[in-house]
Amino acid sequence: MALNILMVEDDNSVAEMMGMFFEKEGWTQDVAVDGVEAVDMFKKNASKYDLITLDLNLPKKDGIQVAKEVRQISPTVPIIMLTARGSETDQVLGLGVGADDYVTKPFSPIALIARIKALHRRIMMEETNNQPAAKTKNEHDFDIETKHLKISKARREVIFDGKEVTTLTPKEFDLLFTMAQKPKQVFSREQLLELVWGYEYYGEERTVDAHIKKLRQKLEKFGFQVIQTVWGVGYKFDDSQVKA
């Protein structure tokens, strides 16, 4: 698996360390040392990059703004945010503007490598699964149909009581799809990390929490409270008590 990574990092020691580990994997990287340079580099050759590692605290333009501008250019390029901040608010901000994952400094380079591999592998699998194939069912069929919810994975379509939910990010959609496949089943954060992000638990449970928070906020705009917290265990999807 050969990857070309855009590394946005203003700390030379961190960039050099990450670069050494990337090179051991046979990956290449371009380094941007501030937010303006990062956006310019991506704008000039967006198709060159398979993934972006993005520091949140950057000179000239912070990581939140960089992520917003990158998403305007490419809705799909994977973004992993790296930051020394640990608050839930910062995580929600980063994930809310389109980052796929969030890693808090100091981090293990080996764990970061594992996350990059898992994220890339999952994207490749999704692209393969979404390739046109011989249709075995009506193109308007849904993969999941509960009391109030309909989801089509191929169309990335979510319908609640006849209203389409169009604001979900890819990870929010994947979270909802994963839990809605098994209504009322409780999923731990570790399980969701493995099922949705594709890697084992490394202690970054806030990645799940931040995505769940954003998913709830978006669904509750439609009047639905279907993602429930089971304290001390995890989360579950349950729309059986929702009134039409």
Secondary structure, 3 states (H helix, E strand, C coil): CCCEEEEECCCHHHHHHHHHHHHHCCCEEEEECCHHHHHHHHHHCHHHCCEEEEECCCCCCCHHHHHHHHHHHCCCCCEEEEECCCCHHHHHHHHHCCCCEEEECCCCHHHHHHHHHHHHHHHHHHHHHCCCCCCCCCCCCCCEECCCEEEECCCCEEEECCEECCCCCHHHHHHHHHHHCCCCCCECHHHHHHHHHCCCCCCCCHHHHHHHHHHHHHHHCCCCCCEEEECCCEEEECCCCCCC
